[in-house]
């Protein structure tokens, strides 16, 4: 596996990716839904929403002119607001992409229903096939994905142009009277739906690291794409509402095909259905290609699972991101309807765009080498628009969107405690009061006792408790070593150590315990000091477990034993690399100079536990 992507895309690819990502099946379906909610007057809302989304696109144009690395909004917001908000942005954008891929795959089935109504199993096979084939194309290289996008987006332009050219002569202006037969009660909901065909500005910025002359080609590509999209959309909506009465549109799940069928017969409706599928494939390819780079960029910055930072050596693509993204998108196709998924998508999209607009404002205070510098009123308008539209999303879907984003917080925490020792210290200092309550739930009954039992501790031993937390192990060790022994308890959190001290003070006889705050030096003791070392849930959170094991061996006396419990798979977090297999565990311990390595693995619903003992 490599770690670097190549610059192989030019301006034409940027335009095709941006227009392809934005001009998806939304323009084939949403005009009918919006027309059914508000009548022909919904075209005014299309004009207004189109104009109002221009500030959002302008925000990305300025941001793209400032940075030329892979990651798009994740990079911008991380630079503006720090690692946490950068992660939340990348996580949100990736979830949004998976939902988008799922919704547009569902839309393909909607249009195929023009010919044949599928069963659930048939639809599932279709979803798997569509997502799988496009993912494999992009797995085979960015050039293949770019060329596919060029072909499919040209197909999109052709389909929409044919619809407009054939539809304009059939427009009946009486279909626009009255403009609002149903009133304006559905104004907010309709506005949110109409925003959906305009989302996707960020997709092209994500692949900046693979675009030639990035600071020129991406902003220019976004400008050209904005003009193309606005022109096509307004003409398509005008034809749709002008040819088919809104009363018929509200019941249509494939309005453009039905418009052509009404105007020219079922044969032309079938052709337009095929065209809609081409447009859907163009949109899917653009999103699958671009957003797989988000987890890659985050992993490179140690803000996502490390395996996502590798690329396939043969094809030079972020293979792990592509495959995981495909699986999530497929699950979404099986569990959600198009309409519900669109609102869920919009909840995530509006949060992403609001954060992006805010990052433009904050970055103006930094000395960034930007080619385009917008007045601050532009990102302020974009931010305000996002907030207003977000309040119009149905409440339950708004909450669902926020919960999906919030689910990223524990993932962020688990990643940061692995890579950032300062974060780890702050984390345990903050949650120290809850540790004694939560720890038994996480570790399970008897697991700490088992680690101590496997250490074979004797009276008079000098024991290092590495990662003593709030002192649960210290209390048990005190009984094992007796008055003639000694316990040295180490932890990175001063708050955890303070709680440990309070517990030891309550023990009878004041056992011989020394507490040490872990600092820059992992194991700050003389060589051959300890008879036994125990450690619970520490090794897998080390960037380099072998380094800590070398230190353990150094401070152990000859014949001394180390007893470790470590987490393998834990909920959604994969196991550490060194726990991949028994062979990899033995290799890690052998490399550190240990022998007589014994490994025992147990499992619960939430996690895997590895008990490892070894001798110096």
Buried (B, 14 or more C-beta within 10 A) or exposed (E): EEEEBEBBBBBBBBBBBBBBBBBBBBBBBBBBBBBBBBBBBBBEBBBEBBEBBBBBBBBBBBBBBBBBEBBBBBBBBBBBBEBBBBBBBBBBBBBBBBBBBBBBBBBBBBBBBBEEEBEEEEBBEBBBEBBEEBBEBBBBBBBBBBBBBBBBBBBBBEBBEBBBEBBEEBBEEEBBEEBBEBEEEBBBBBBBBBBBBBBBBBBBBBBBBBBEEBBBBBBBBBBBBBEBBBEBBBBBBBBBBBBBBBEBBBEBBBBBBBBBBBBBEEEBBBBBBBBBBBBBBBBBBBBBBBBBBBBBBBBBBBBBBBBBBBBBEEBBBBBBBBBBBBEBBBEBBEEBEBBBBBBBBBBBBBBBBBBBBBBBBBBBEEEBEBEBEBEEEBBBBBBBBBEBBBEBBBEEBBEBBBEBBEEBEEBBBBBBBBBBBEBBBBBBBEBBEEBBEEBEEBBBEEBBEBBBBBBBBEEEBBBBBBBBBBBBBBBBBBEBBBEEBBBBBBBBBBBBBBBBBEBBEEBEEEBBBEBBEBEEEBBEBEEEBBBBBBBBBBBBBBEEBBEBBBBBBBBBBEEBBBBBBBBBBBEEBEBBEBBBEEEEBBBBBEEBBBEEBEBEEBEEEEBBBBBBBBBB
